[in-house]
Amino acid sequence: MNYQREYLKIILCFTLALLLPVAGSAAEKNMSAAEIVKLLSSNTLSGWDKEQHPIHLYHGSNGVTKGKRIRKGVHFDSGNWGTNDDDQYCQQWNRWLEKKLVCFYVYSVGNDKYLLKSVNGKYSLRLRFRYGDPESLNVN
C-alpha cells in the first residue's frame, strides 16, 4: 500500500513540474503601452475587485474611464486612464482608490483574460476583456 502512495506522489510531482513552466510563461512579459491602448480603447474589463465584488471598467478612447462596482447596491465612478513610458496602465478615479493615481503592469493570461498587478504591489486583479460598452457606462 505504501509503494502505491509513493508512486502517486512521484507522478503528481512529475505532472506539476511539467505544468508549472507552461502556467508561468503566459504571464512572464507585461504588455507594452501600445498594446494596452489598442486593447482598452473603447472597451471594457470586467471581473472582481480585491474584496470579490463585481466590477466593470469601461475605457473611452478619449482617456476617460467609468466604472461600476456592485457592493450593497451599485456604485459608479469616473476618472482618467492612460499609459506611461514604463509600459504601465494607469488610472485615477474621482472617488475610488483614494483618488490616487495607481499604475499596473498588464499580463495576458489567455482566453481574453488579463492579470493587472499594481506597481506598488497593493492590488492584483484578474479581469476579462469585453468588446465595447456592454454595461452602458458611456464615456465618449
Secondary structure, DSSP 8 states (H G I E B T S, - for coil): -HHHHHHHHHHHHHHHHHHHHHHHHTTSS---HHHHHHHHTTEEEEEE-TTS-EEEEEE-TTSEEEEEEESSSEEEEEEEEEE-TTS-EEEEESSGGGG--EEEEEEEEETTEEEEEETTSS-EEEEEEEES-TT-----
